[in-house]
Amino acid sequence: MRTLNDTVQAGNSSSGRYAVDAHSALGNARGFDYLIVGAGFAGSVMAERLASGYGHRVLVVDKRSHIGGNAYDEFNSEGILVHRYGPHIFHTNAQRVVDYLSRFTRWRPYRHRVLAYIDGVLVPFPINVTTLNRLYSLELSPEGAEAFLADRAVSIADIRTSEDVVVSKVGRELYEKFFRGYTRKQWGMDPSELDRSVTSRVPVRTNTDDGYFNDEFQCMPLEGYTRMFERILAHRNIKVMLNTDFKEIRDEVWFRRLIYTGPIDEYFDHCLGELPYRSLTFRHETVDQEHFQSIGVVNYPSEGVSHTRITEYKYLTGQEHPKTSITYEYPSADGDPYYPIPRPANALLFKAYQALADTHPEVTFAGRLGSYRYYNMDQVVAQALATVERIAVRTW
């Protein structure tokens, strides 16, 4: 358990910019207006807005040894910038989110492209006309690709599952090649058991567009995510405690309101049952060559290999280095909660927790885990900004 004399630090351990004395934080006579659990996007953005926009005193605590949540990046032993928890690609159509984050970072333009390893061939994913031509040794035009897919699509009157979504667009053969194995590895269950939202996010194209996302704004923080988070939290009214379990300090600090961005079921000690999540494990490697693959991310849908994808970060960051770092990604049932599993039974359990949360108006639940929803980073930021506007009262 943490002691009141511990010193904790936000950001990279080498920066020393946000050292916070825990005795000062917990023993402060004035206390805090808000205690925020979680230093990821949701918690950090709300902390900044409450402190800078409304004049509140905020304490942010996080179990981990760093800020930034799953978006945390760091320089490895070879000096290559890597994402510790797998690739985080920023994309959005929300100008408000761009304007807000641009106060804390400059941007590097980056248009995300993905290849999939299918039948011994690397092809663009999401599926486009180039995918079909390369996979089947064809010379289809965009019109020919549209006819090709229409001929294979299966008519489904009531689309409910992730399998229904894909089969109704591209037919069963392409579903088996690109989606079924990947989904079974990623989620630990067949697409026929998952809500249609899982695969609805993936477009199918009949032109040569090989971009993974359709959003207008697609960029990466120029100096990385961690540097951006350091700037977000660099306010005199914000104190940060890392390596800190909220439950161990909640009775030692005075605060008016609580914002909780961890799993909502964990806050209530799983009294209604555990909400299911999928987790991830990562194998990071540095390779003594300039590049390992021809693109930032390669997917491996086949169940013949256990990893789902390999990421090479230099494509994402633009960093120049004689060596390169890659990450193998392995989905898991155990570990930190990453992805809420979208199934009707899980949605019902979350609604029960939501009803319980409504009886605790002194607590605000937010973020992907607090909302039990798969949010992209920009969606978390947008939710955080809107939540602060809803709950905050100016101190002047």
ChimeraX attribute file (.defattr): number of C-alpha atoms within 10 A of each C-alpha:
attribute: neighborCount
match mode: 1-to-1
recipient: residues
	/A:1	8
	/A:2	14
	/A:3	11
	/A:4	15
	/A:5	11
	/A:6	12
	/A:7	15
	/A:8	22
	/A:9	23
	/A:10	28
	/A:11	26
	/A:12	19
	/A:13	13
	/A:14	7
	/A:15	11
	/A:16	12
	/A:17	13
	/A:18	20
	/A:19	17
	/A:20	19
	/A:21	18
	/A:22	21
	/A:23	13
	/A:24	14
	/A:25	22
	/A:26	23
	/A:27	14
	/A:28	12
	/A:29	10
	/A:30	11
	/A:31	18
	/A:32	21
	/A:33	19
	/A:34	23
	/A:35	26
	/A:36	28
	/A:37	26
	/A:38	29
	/A:39	29
	/A:40	22
	/A:41	26
	/A:42	31
	/A:43	29
	/A:44	26
	/A:45	24
	/A:46	30
	/A:47	31
	/A:48	23
	/A:49	19
	/A:50	26
	/A:51	23
	/A:52	17
	/A:53	16
	/A:54	16
	/A:55	17
	/A:56	22
	/A:57	22
	/A:58	27
	/A:59	24
	/A:60	25
	/A:61	24
	/A:62	25
	/A:63	16
	/A:64	15
	/A:65	16
	/A:66	23
	/A:67	32
	/A:68	24
	/A:69	23
	/A:70	18
	/A:71	20
	/A:72	24
	/A:73	25
	/A:74	17
	/A:75	13
	/A:76	15
	/A:77	8
	/A:78	12
	/A:79	12
	/A:80	20
	/A:81	21
	/A:82	25
	/A:83	24
	/A:84	19
	/A:85	19
	/A:86	25
	/A:87	21
	/A:88	17
	/A:89	17
	/A:90	20
	/A:91	22
	/A:92	19
	/A:93	13
	/A:94	15
	/A:95	10
	/A:96	14
	/A:97	18
	/A:98	19
	/A:99	10
	/A:100	14
	/A:101	18
	/A:102	13
	/A:103	11
	/A:104	17
	/A:105	19
	/A:106	15
	/A:107	16
	/A:108	16
	/A:109	15
	/A:110	18
	/A:111	20
	/A:112	20
	/A:113	18
	/A:114	20
	/A:115	23
	/A:116	24
	/A:117	18
	/A:118	15
	/A:119	10
	/A:120	8
	/A:121	12
	/A:122	18
	/A:123	23
	/A:124	25
	/A:125	24
	/A:126	20
	/A:127	24
	/A:128	22
	/A:129	27
	/A:130	25
	/A:131	25
	/A:132	20
	/A:133	15
	/A:134	14
	/A:135	16
	/A:136	10
	/A:137	10
	/A:138	13
	/A:139	13
	/A:140	18
	/A:141	15
	/A:142	16
	/A:143	11
	/A:144	13
	/A:145	22
	/A:146	18
	/A:147	14
	/A:148	16
	/A:149	20
	/A:150	15
	/A:151	12
	/A:152	16
	/A:153	18
	/A:154	17
	/A:155	13
	/A:156	12
	/A:157	8
	/A:158	8
	/A:159	15
	/A:160	15
	/A:161	20
	/A:162	22
	/A:163	26
	/A:164	25
	/A:165	25
	/A:166	27
	/A:167	21
	/A:168	19
	/A:169	20
	/A:170	20
	/A:171	20
	/A:172	18
	/A:173	12
	/A:174	18
	/A:175	19
	/A:176	16
	/A:177	16
	/A:178	21
	/A:179	21
	/A:180	23
	/A:181	22
	/A:182	23
	/A:183	23
	/A:184	18
	/A:185	21
	/A:186	23
	/A:187	22
	/A:188	15
	/A:189	14
	/A:190	18
	/A:191	24
	/A:192	16
	/A:193	16
	/A:194	21
	/A:195	20
	/A:196	20
	/A:197	15
	/A:198	19
	/A:199	18
	/A:200	15
	/A:201	9
	/A:202	15
	/A:203	15
	/A:204	17
	/A:205	19
	/A:206	21
	/A:207	17
	/A:208	14
	/A:209	16
	/A:210	21
	/A:211	15
	/A:212	17
	/A:213	19
	/A:214	14
	/A:215	13
	/A:216	11
	/A:217	17
	/A:218	18
	/A:219	20
	/A:220	22
	/A:221	22
	/A:222	15
	/A:223	15
	/A:224	22
	/A:225	23
	/A:226	22
	/A:227	20
	/A:228	21
	/A:229	25
	/A:230	20
	/A:231	14
	/A:232	22
	/A:233	28
	/A:234	15
	/A:235	16
	/A:236	10
	/A:237	17
	/A:238	24
	/A:239	27
	/A:240	29
	/A:241	31
	/A:242	24
	/A:243	16
	/A:244	21
	/A:245	17
	/A:246	19
	/A:247	10
	/A:248	11
	/A:249	16
	/A:250	13
	/A:251	10
	/A:252	12
	/A:253	15
	/A:254	19
	/A:255	19
	/A:256	11
	/A:257	17
	/A:258	19
	/A:259	21
	/A:260	22
	/A:261	24
	/A:262	25
	/A:263	23
	/A:264	25
	/A:265	23
	/A:266	14
	/A:267	17
	/A:268	13
	/A:269	11
	/A:270	13
	/A:271	10
	/A:272	13
	/A:273	13
	/A:274	15
	/A:275	21
	/A:276	17
	/A:277	21
	/A:278	18
	/A:279	18
	/A:280	18
	/A:281	17
	/A:282	16
	/A:283	14
	/A:284	20
	/A:285	13
	/A:286	16
	/A:287	13
	/A:288	11
	/A:289	11
	/A:290	13
	/A:291	19
	/A:292	17
	/A:293	14
	/A:294	12
	/A:295	18
	/A:296	21
	/A:297	22
	/A:298	22
	/A:299	22
	/A:300	22
	/A:301	25
	/A:302	23
	/A:303	14
	/A:304	8
	/A:305	12
	/A:306	16
	/A:307	22
	/A:308	21
	/A:309	21
	/A:310	24
	/A:311	25
	/A:312	27
	/A:313	23
	/A:314	21
	/A:315	20
	/A:316	24
	/A:317	21
	/A:318	14
	/A:319	12
	/A:320	11
	/A:321	14
	/A:322	12
	/A:323	16
	/A:324	25
	/A:325	24
	/A:326	24
	/A:327	24
	/A:328	17
	/A:329	22
	/A:330	18
	/A:331	20
	/A:332	18
	/A:333	14
	/A:334	11
	/A:335	12
	/A:336	12
	/A:337	18
	/A:338	17
	/A:339	19
	/A:340	22
	/A:341	22
	/A:342	20
	/A:343	16
	/A:344	12
	/A:345	11
	/A:346	17
	/A:347	16
	/A:348	11
	/A:349	17
	/A:350	22
	/A:351	14
	/A:352	14
	/A:353	20
	/A:354	18
	/A:355	11
	/A:356	13
	/A:357	18
	/A:358	13
	/A:359	9
	/A:360	10
	/A:361	10
	/A:362	11
	/A:363	16
	/A:364	18
	/A:365	25
	/A:366	24
	/A:367	26
	/A:368	25
	/A:369	23
	/A:370	21
	/A:371	18
	/A:372	26
	/A:373	15
	/A:374	18
	/A:375	16
	/A:376	14
	/A:377	21
	/A:378	19
	/A:379	19
	/A:380	21
	/A:381	25
	/A:382	18
	/A:383	20
	/A:384	22
	/A:385	20
	/A:386	12
	/A:387	16
	/A:388	19
	/A:389	15
	/A:390	9
	/A:391	10
	/A:392	16
	/A:393	13
	/A:394	10
	/A:395	12
	/A:396	6
